[in-house]
């Protein structure tokens, strides 16, 4: 699992994007609905459906950024 901050920081590093990524807490954003403190994108059904597990984050981001380059 990774936070959005970690994902964005890794994308920035891998792609060499300029600027900075600053961490934020959902509680500090004044959003109308409360957000969970911990939420992970996960499916308990994929192993039973024969779907391969997701690749490690770094590998998935590299594939994603490579696909953007080819588009």
N, C-alpha and C positions, 0 to 999 in steps of 0.2 A: 504493500500500500504506500501511497505517496500523497502529500497534500498538493493542492493546485500550485502553491508557491514552489514546491520542489519540482513539479512538472515544468512550470514556466522557466525556472532557473536552468533546468537541464536543456530545454529547447534553446534558450538563449545561448548557452555554452556551446551546444552542438552546431548551431547555425551561425554562430558568431554575430548575433544581433547586437547592436549598440544599446546603450541605455542601462537602466537598472530595474530590477524587480523588487518591490518592497512588500514584505509580508503584511497582511491585514487580517484582522479578526472579524468574522461575520457580525459579532455582537457590537462592534464599533461602527458598523455601516448604516445603522438606523433603518434596516429593512423592515417591511410591514409584517412579515411572518418570521417566527423564530427558525433558526437553522440548527440541524443536529451538530453536536460537538464533534462526533466521529461518524463518518459515513464512507463506506468503501464500495466501489462498483464491483459487484461480485454476483455470480449466479450459482446457485446450488444445483441447477438443472444441467449445466453443460457437460459435466462428466458422464451423466446418464444418457446424453444424446449423441455421444461420440464426437463432440466438438473438442478440438485441441485446446489446451489451456492457453491463456494469453502469454505472449513472450515477455521476458523481462522488460521493464520500462525503457531502459536505454536502447535496447534492440528495437522495440516498437517505435520509439521516437525517431530513430535513424531511418527506419523503413518509411515512416510518415514523411519525414523531411525529404527523403529521396524521391518519393512519389510526387511531392510538390515540384521538385526540380524537373521532373519528366513531363509535368502537365503543361 
